[in-house]
Amino acid sequence: MAEQPCLGPPASPAPPNPHTHPRDKWSKKVDFLLSVIGFAVDLGNVWRFPYICYQNGGGAFLIPYTLMAVFGGVPLFYMELALGQFHRTGAIPIWKRICPIFKGIGFAICIIGLYVSFYYNTIIAWALFYFCSSFSGTLPWASCDNPWNTPDCTNYFGKSNVTWTNFSRSPAEEFYTRKVLEIQKSGGLDDIGGIRWQLLLCLFLIFTIVYFSLWKGVKTSGKVVWVTATLPYVVLLILLIRGATLPGAWRGVVFYLRPDWGKLLSTTVWVDAAAQIFFSLGPGFGVLLALASYNHFHNNCYRDALVTSAVNCLTSFLSGFVIFTVLGYMAEMRDVEVEDVARDKGPSLLFITYPEAIANMVGSTFFAIIFFLMMITLGLDSTFGGLEAVITAVMDEYPQVLAGRRELFVLGLITVCFLGSLSTLTYGGAYVVKLLEEFGAGCSILAVVLLETIAVSWFYGIQRFSHDVKAMLGFTPGLFWKLCWVAISPALLALIVISSLLDQPPLTLFEYQYPEWSTSVGFLIGASSFICIPLYMVYKLVWTPGSLKQRLAVCIRPEKLMRAPQAEGVGMAPVL
């Protein structure tokens, strides 16, 4: 399809002058790549993808997953990197230069980032608790001879004639629920109980590491990711080799990849594939905008998008082998089918199922230490990215107040995140984590990405955006990318959002049924971030002078273009 003349000139506002707005730069290109990979590759790659894959057709699931990545995830990943690199600013002020009326998207992204920090770092704190507990001759979750165990505790490894019933609980499960969480002291969300001081100390240490990694900007965080982004791959390789040598490992691999072609006819499978790739690559969190904004103007963000997306997807696939070789081993030892072992797809896999298998391996202490060290580094990378998105957005929006005060601002932000996490450290904290995980960054972030894509493609204009990319890279994005940005990716996002809203299964955790009021609270949490977008639209229209038509014309044009006479008549419709 040939390009048509735009309704207005494709000129874009020039990026900020580096001499008038000095900005940090990545010390090395690899610092940026490792930071992006570290953000995209997180705990979800290790626990969520393998289960989503096996529940939705095994090897057959790779077909919808790949298609959703090609037509949805990667194009939006590329778009955000290009936007951040061209405009060299964070998620809030960037909308002045794209479409001012959508500036509420930036505020929504920051609120979602805070919600994620409230629960995500608590999961890292759990991993740190396990890490510290691993330094012992015998792992504390290897037997039923501990003060926290109950009569239902059943240890079947290395023993014969052990009957496993629906009431049986493994030592690993009781260690997680009764020792780490002490969830037996909570009556649910109505009675979450006091704070676990051990977890409080773990979380304090986590946030201390995060602060000193972020306080000086990308020059410090870019060095930390050399460890946190590379170590997980070393550990994954070690665990893969160990898992492949376990008895019954092949059963897990067959179960993981056995194709069930009939499931491809189900809409649910395609929605799950799209949701997995969007949450895995992470467009919409403002992280890619922030990290790319510290690149050199002519950096090849197109190649970066392809490389980092491929690394992310391949890591998810590799993690499946690491997980399911061990689940096959557990099925062999328990003398049950793999599907009876592989029932959970949440954090329980990382804190119950896998540790249980590790406890019964030769060299269990070593494997436990490196496994939980890997979990900590995976989590820290994503935390660095998520909080850097908030830091960059707010500091770029209020430079006159925060310029030269990054250390104090980061300290204040970390303090807010720490205080916001306190409810997740209580005896019923796991219930709060589940609620925030489901609603804090669920449907709301997908809706934000949808509006972001529409704003860039339809209001800013696909031709203008293509000229921006050409100014940086020397070539214009091809027709495939334009079609994805204008139509295909928004359609996929709309499908996921609608499906998520229509299908809200009841929340459960450890056989606890969440009360009905908690779902209402969850929707309020999700709406509290998204509401920033329509509220800002109203605010912008009310405070902009002129008639309604004039106000709309002003509010949908990049601010720099409004001063140029030739910018009059810039259209909203995308041009291919």
C-alpha positions in Angstrom: 0.0 0.0 0.0 1.5 3.3 -1.0 1.7 6.1 1.4 -0.8 8.9 1.1 -0.2 12.5 1.8 -0.9 13.3 5.4 -3.7 15.7 6.4 -1.0 17.9 7.9 2.8 17.9 7.6 4.6 14.9 9.1 6.9 17.2 11.0 7.4 16.3 14.6 8.6 18.3 17.5 12.3 18.1 17.8 13.7 16.1 20.7 14.8 18.2 23.7 18.1 19.9 23.2 20.7 18.1 25.3 22.5 21.3 26.0 19.5 23.0 27.5 18.2 19.8 29.2 21.3 17.7 30.3 20.3 14.1 30.6 22.0 11.0 31.8 23.1 8.5 29.2 23.9 4.8 29.4 27.6 4.2 29.9 27.5 1.3 27.5 25.0 -0.1 25.0 25.0 -3.4 26.8 23.9 -1.7 30.1 20.7 -0.7 28.3 20.1 -4.1 26.8 20.7 -5.9 30.1 18.3 -3.5 31.9 15.6 -4.1 29.3 16.1 -7.9 29.4 16.2 -7.8 33.2 12.9 -6.0 33.3 11.2 -8.2 30.8 12.5 -11.5 32.2 11.0 -11.8 35.6 9.5 -14.3 38.0 6.5 -14.8 35.7 8.7 -16.3 33.0 9.7 -19.0 35.5 6.3 -19.9 36.9 3.6 -18.6 34.6 4.6 -19.4 31.1 5.2 -23.2 31.7 1.8 -23.6 33.2 0.0 -21.5 30.7 1.7 -23.6 28.0 0.7 -27.0 29.4 -2.9 -25.9 30.3 -3.5 -24.6 26.8 -2.3 -27.4 24.6 1.3 -28.0 25.4 3.4 -27.7 22.3 0.4 -26.6 20.3 0.2 -23.5 22.5 3.5 -22.2 21.0 1.6 -21.4 17.8 -0.8 -18.8 19.2 2.0 -17.6 21.6 4.3 -16.9 18.6 1.6 -15.3 16.5 0.6 -13.0 19.4 4.2 -12.1 20.0 4.7 -11.3 16.3 1.5 -9.3 15.8 1.0 -7.8 19.3 3.8 -7.9 21.8 6.9 -7.1 19.7 5.3 -4.2 17.7 4.3 -2.5 20.9 7.7 -3.2 22.5 9.3 -1.6 19.4 6.9 1.4 19.5 7.7 2.2 23.2 11.4 2.0 22.7 11.2 4.3 19.7 8.9 6.8 21.6 11.2 6.9 24.6 14.4 7.3 22.5 13.0 10.0 20.2 11.4 12.2 22.8 13.9 11.5 25.6 11.5 12.0 28.4 9.4 9.9 30.9 5.8 8.6 30.7 4.1 11.8 32.0 5.6 14.7 30.1 6.0 12.7 26.8 2.3 13.2 26.2 2.7 17.0 25.7 4.7 16.1 22.6 2.4 13.3 21.4 -1.2 14.2 22.3 -1.7 16.3 25.4 -5.2 15.2 26.2 -3.9 11.7 26.9 -1.4 12.9 29.6 -3.5 11.0 32.2 -2.0 7.8 30.8 1.3 8.9 32.4 -0.2 9.4 35.8 -2.1 6.0 35.5 1.2 4.3 34.7 2.9 5.7 37.8 0.0 4.6 40.1 0.1 1.1 38.6 3.9 1.1 39.2 3.3 1.9 42.8 0.7 -0.9 43.2 3.1 -3.4 41.7 5.9 -2.3 44.1 3.5 -2.9 47.0 3.3 -6.6 46.4 6.1 -7.6 44.0 8.9 -6.8 46.4 7.1 -8.9 49.1 7.5 -11.9 46.8 11.2 -11.1 46.6 11.3 -10.9 50.4 9.8 -14.4 50.6 12.6 -15.6 48.3 15.1 -13.9 50.6 13.6 -15.7 53.6 14.0 -19.0 51.8 17.6 -18.0 50.7 18.6 -17.4 54.3 16.9 -20.6 55.5 18.8 -22.6 52.9 22.1 -22.2 54.7 21.7 -25.4 56.7 22.9 -29.0 56.5 19.3 -30.2 56.2 16.8 -27.9 54.5 14.0 -27.0 57.0 11.3 -28.0 54.5 12.7 -31.4 54.0 11.0 -33.2 56.9 7.9 -33.1 59.1 9.8 -33.0 62.4 9.6 -29.2 62.9 7.5 -27.2 65.4 5.3 -25.7 62.7 4.3 -29.1 61.2 0.9 -30.6 61.7 -0.4 -34.3 61.8 -1.4 -33.8 58.1 2.3 -33.4 57.1 3.2 -36.3 54.8 6.7 -36.9 53.6 6.7 -39.5 50.8 10.3 -39.1 49.4 12.5 -42.1 50.1 9.7 -43.9 51.9 7.4 -46.7 50.9 3.8 -47.5 51.8 3.0 -43.8 52.3 -0.6 -42.9 51.4 -1.2 -39.5 49.9 -4.7 -38.2 50.5 -6.6 -34.9 49.8 -5.8 -33.9 53.4 -2.0 -34.6 53.1 0.4 -31.7 53.2 4.0 -31.8 52.1 6.7 -30.5 54.4 7.5 -27.8 51.8 3.8 -26.6 51.8 3.7 -26.4 55.6 7.0 -24.6 55.7 5.7 -22.0 53.2 2.2 -21.5 54.7 2.9 -22.1 58.5 6.5 -20.9 58.9 7.2 -18.3 56.2 3.7 -16.8 56.0 2.2 -18.0 59.3 -1.0 -17.8 57.5 -2.8 -20.0 60.1 -2.8 -16.9 62.4 -5.0 -15.0 59.9 -8.7 -15.4 59.4 -8.6 -14.0 55.9 -8.9 -10.5 54.6 -11.2 -9.6 57.5 -8.5 -10.5 59.9 -5.0 -10.2 58.4 -3.3 -10.1 61.8 0.0 -8.5 62.8 3.2 -8.0 60.8 5.8 -10.8 60.5 9.0 -9.1 61.7 11.3 -11.5 59.8 9.6 -10.6 56.5 9.8 -6.9 57.5 13.6 -7.2 57.8 13.8 -9.1 54.5 11.7 -6.4 52.7 13.8 -3.6 54.3 17.0 -5.2 53.0 15.4 -5.6 49.5 14.4 -1.9 49.4 17.8 -0.9 50.7 19.4 -2.7 47.7 16.9 -1.1 45.3 17.6 2.4 46.7 21.4 2.2 46.3 20.9 0.7 42.8 18.7 3.6 41.7 19.7 6.6 43.6 22.3 7.8 41.1 20.4 7.0 38.0 21.2 4.7 35.1 24.9 4.9 35.7 24.5 2.8 38.9 21.6 0.6 37.9 23.3 -0.1 34.6 26.2 -1.7 36.5 24.1 -3.7 38.9 22.2 -5.4 36.1 25.5 -7.0 34.9 25.0 -9.3 37.9 21.2 -9.4 38.3 20.4 -9.9 34.6 23.1 -12.5 33.8 23.2 -14.7 37.0 19.7 -16.1 36.4 20.8 -17.6 33.0 23.8 -19.3 34.7 21.5 -20.8 37.4 18.8 -21.8 34.9 21.5 -23.7 32.9 22.7 -25.5 36.1 19.1 -26.4 37.1 18.3 -27.6 33.6 21.3 -29.9 33.5 20.4 -31.2 37.0 16.7 -31.6 36.2 17.5 -33.5 33.0 19.5 -36.1 35.0 16.6 -36.9 37.5 14.6 -40.0 37.2 11.2 -39.4 35.5 12.4 -36.1 34.0 11.2 -37.2 30.6 7.7 -37.6 31.9 7.6 -33.9 32.7 9.0 -32.8 29.3 6.4 -34.9 27.5 3.7 -33.5 29.6 5.0 -30.0 29.0 5.2 -30.2 25.2 2.6 -32.8 24.2 0.5 -31.1 21.6 -3.2 -30.9 22.1 -4.3 -29.5 18.7 -8.0 -29.5 19.6 -7.4 -26.6 22.2 -6.4 -24.3 19.4 -10.1 -24.0 18.5 -10.8 -22.4 21.9 -10.9 -18.6 22.2 -9.5 -18.9 25.7 -6.2 -20.3 24.4 -5.7 -17.3 22.1 -6.6 -14.8 24.8 -4.2 -16.5 27.3 -1.4 -16.4 24.7 -2.0 -12.7 24.0 -2.2 -11.9 27.8 1.0 -13.8 28.5 3.0 -12.1 25.8 1.8 -8.6 26.8 2.5 -9.1 30.5 5.8 -10.8 29.7 7.3 -8.1 27.4 5.8 -5.3 29.6 4.7 -2.5 27.2 2.5 0.0 29.1 4.4 0.0 32.3 6.4 3.1 31.2 9.6 1.1 31.8 10.6 0.9 28.1 9.9 4.6 27.7 12.1 5.5 30.6 15.0 3.1 29.8 15.1 4.1 26.1 15.0 7.8 27.0 18.6 7.5 28.2 19.8 6.2 24.8 21.7 8.1 22.2 19.4 9.6 19.6 20.6 7.4 16.7 20.7 4.1 18.7 19.2 1.2 16.7 16.1 0.6 18.9 14.6 -1.6 16.1 17.3 -4.2 16.5 17.2 -3.8 20.3 13.4 -4.6 20.2 13.9 -7.7 18.2 16.8 -9.0 20.2 15.4 -8.4 23.7 11.9 -9.7 22.7 13.5 -12.9 21.3 15.6 -13.4 24.5 12.5 -12.9 26.6 10.4 -15.5 24.8 13.2 -18.0 24.6 13.8 -17.6 28.3 10.2 -18.5 29.0 10.4 -21.6 26.8 13.7 -22.6 28.5 12.1 -22.2 32.0 9.5 -24.7 31.0 12.1 -27.4 30.7 13.7 -26.4 34.0 10.3 -26.6 35.8 8.8 -29.7 34.2 11.9 -31.9 34.4 11.6 -31.5 38.1 7.8 -32.0 38.1 8.3 -35.2 36.2 10.8 -36.3 38.9 8.3 -35.5 41.6 5.6 -37.5 39.8 7.9 -40.4 39.6 8.8 -40.2 43.3 5.1 -39.7 44.4 3.9 -42.4 42.0 1.2 -40.2 40.5 0.6 -38.5 37.2 2.4 -35.2 36.4 -0.9 -33.4 36.2 -1.5 -34.3 39.8 1.7 -32.6 40.8 1.3 -29.6 38.5 -1.9 -28.2 39.9 -0.8 -24.6 40.8 0.5 -21.9 38.4 1.2 -19.1 40.9 3.9 -18.4 43.4 3.1 -21.8 45.0 5.2 -23.4 42.3 8.3 -21.4 43.3 7.8 -21.7 47.0 6.3 -25.2 47.5 6.6 -27.5 44.5 10.1 -26.7 43.3 11.7 -26.4 46.8 10.1 -29.7 47.7 11.9 -31.4 44.8 15.2 -29.6 45.6 15.0 -30.8 49.2 15.2 -34.4 48.0 18.1 -34.0 45.6 21.7 -34.8 46.2 23.4 -31.5 47.1 20.0 -29.9 48.1 21.6 -27.0 50.0 23.6 -25.9 47.0 20.6 -26.1 44.6 18.3 -24.3 47.1 20.8 -21.4 47.5 21.3 -20.8 43.8 17.6 -21.3 43.0 16.4 -18.6 45.5 19.4 -16.4 44.6 18.1 -16.6 41.0 14.6 -15.6 42.2 15.9 -12.6 44.1 17.9 -11.3 41.1 15.0 -11.9 38.7 12.7 -9.9 41.0 15.2 -7.1 41.6 15.6 -6.5 37.8 11.9 -5.9 37.4 11.8 -3.7 40.4 14.6 -1.6 39.1 12.7 -1.1 35.8 9.3 -0.5 37.4 10.5 2.2 39.8 12.8 3.8 37.3 9.7 4.4 35.1 8.1 6.3 38.0 11.2 8.2 38.9 11.9 9.3 35.3 8.3 10.2 34.7 7.9 12.4 37.8 11.4 14.0 37.6 10.9 14.9 33.9 7.5 16.4 34.7 8.7 18.5 37.6 12.4 19.3 36.8 12.2 22.8 38.4 11.4 21.1 41.8 13.4 17.8 41.5 16.4 18.8 39.5 19.5 17.9 41.5 17.4 16.1 44.2 17.2 12.6 42.7 18.7 11.0 45.8 16.0 12.5 48.1 13.2 11.9 45.7 14.2 8.2 45.2 14.4 7.9 49.0 10.9 9.3 49.4 9.5 7.0 46.7 11.2 3.9 48.3 9.7 4.9 51.6 6.2 5.2 50.2 6.6 1.8 48.5 7.9 0.3 51.8 5.0 1.7 53.8 2.5 0.6 51.1 3.9 -3.0 51.4 3.3 -3.3 55.1 -0.1 -5.0 54.7 1.5 -7.7 52.6 3.8 -8.5 55.5 1.0 -9.5 57.9 0.0 -13.1 58.7 -2.7 -12.7 56.0 -0.3 -10.8 53.7 -0.5 -13.5 51.0 -4.2 -12.7 50.6 -3.4 -9.1 50.0 -0.6 -10.0 47.5 -3.1 -12.1 45.5 -5.7 -9.3 45.5 -3.1 -6.6 44.3 -1.7 -9.0 41.7 -5.1 -9.7 40.2 -6.4 -6.1 40.2 -3.5 -3.7 40.7 -1.9 -4.3 37.4 -4.3 -6.6 35.6 -7.0 -5.3 33.3 -6.1 -1.7 34.0 -2.6 -1.9 32.5 -4.0 -3.6 29.3 -6.5 -0.8 29.0 -3.7 1.7 29.4 -1.6 0.1 26.6 -4.7 0.0 24.4 -5.2 3.8 24.8 -1.5 4.5 24.4 -1.5 2.6 21.1 -4.6 4.4 19.8 -3.2 7.8 20.9 0.1 7.3 19.1 -1.3 5.6 15.9 -4.5 7.6 15.4 -4.0 10.9 17.1 -0.3 11.6 16.8 -0.4 9.9 13.4 1.3 6.9 12.1 3.1 8.8 9.4 4.5 11.4 11.8 5.6 8.6 14.1 7.3 6.8 11.2 9.1 10.0 10.3 10.4 10.1 13.9 11.7 6.6 13.6 13.4 7.5 10.3 15.1 10.6 11.9 16.7 8.2 14.4 17.4 5.1 12.4 17.6 6.4 8.8 14.8 4.2 7.6 11.0 4.2 7.8 9.1 1.3 9.5 7.7 -1.1 7.0 4.0 -1.7 6.3 3.9 -4.7 8.7 4.7 -2.5 11.7 2.3 0.2 10.7 -0.6 -2.3 10.3 0.2 -3.8 13.7 0.3 -0.3 15.4 -2.8 1.0 13.7 -5.1 -2.1 13.8 -3.8 -5.5 14.8 -2.3 -4.8 18.2 -5.2 -2.6 19.4 -7.6 -5.3 18.3 -5.8 -7.9 20.3 -5.6 -5.7 23.3 -9.4 -4.9 23.1 -10.1 -8.6 22.9 -8.1 -9.3 26.1 -9.6 -6.4 28.0 -13.2 -7.4 27.1 -12.5 -11.1 27.8 -11.0 -10.2 31.2 -14.0 -8.1 32.2 -16.5 -10.7 31.1 -14.7 -13.6 32.7 -13.9 -12.9 36.4 -13.5 -16.3 38.2 -13.8 -16.2 42.0 -10.5 -15.6 43.8 -9.2 -18.4 46.0 -5.9 -19.0 47.8 -5.0 -22.0 50.0 -8.7 -23.1 49.9 -9.7 -19.6 51.2 -12.6 -18.1 49.2 -12.3 -14.4 48.9 -15.4 -12.6 50.2 -17.6 -10.7 47.7 -16.6 -7.3 49.0 -13.0 -8.0 48.2 -13.8 -8.2 44.5 -15.4 -4.7 44.7 -12.3 -3.5 46.5 -10.2 -5.0 43.7 -12.2 -3.2 41.0 -11.8 0.0 42.9 -8.0 -0.5 43.0 -7.9 -1.1 39.2 -10.2 1.9 38.5 -8.2 4.2 40.7 -5.3 4.2 38.2 -7.3 4.2 35.0 -9.6 7.0 36.2 -6.7 9.4 35.8 -7.1 9.3 32.1 -10.7 10.6 31.8 -10.2 13.0 34.7 -7.2 14.6 33.0 -9.1 14.8 29.7 -11.9 16.8 31.5 -9.4 18.9 33.3 -7.5 19.7 30.0 -10.7 20.6 28.1 -12.0 22.8 30.9 -8.8 24.8 31.4 -8.0 25.2 27.7 -9.5 28.6 26.4 -11.7 28.8 23.3 -14.8 27.1 21.9 -15.2 23.3 22.3 -14.0 22.7 18.8 -10.9 24.9 19.4 -10.2 23.2 22.7 -10.3 19.8 21.1 -8.0 20.9 18.3 -5.5 22.3 20.8 -5.7 19.3 23.1 -5.0 16.6 20.5 -2.0 18.3 18.9 1.6 18.1 20.1 2.3 21.3 22.0 5.4 22.2 19.9 3.4 22.0 16.7 0.7 24.3 18.0 3.0 27.3 17.5 3.6 26.4 13.8 1.0 27.8 11.4 1.5 24.9 9.0 0.5 22.5 11.7 -3.2 23.6 11.4 -5.4 20.7 10.3 -3.2 17.9 11.6 -5.6 14.9 11.4 -6.5 12.2 13.8 -6.8 9.4 11.3 -3.9 7.1 10.7 -2.3 7.2 7.3 -0.6 4.1 5.9 
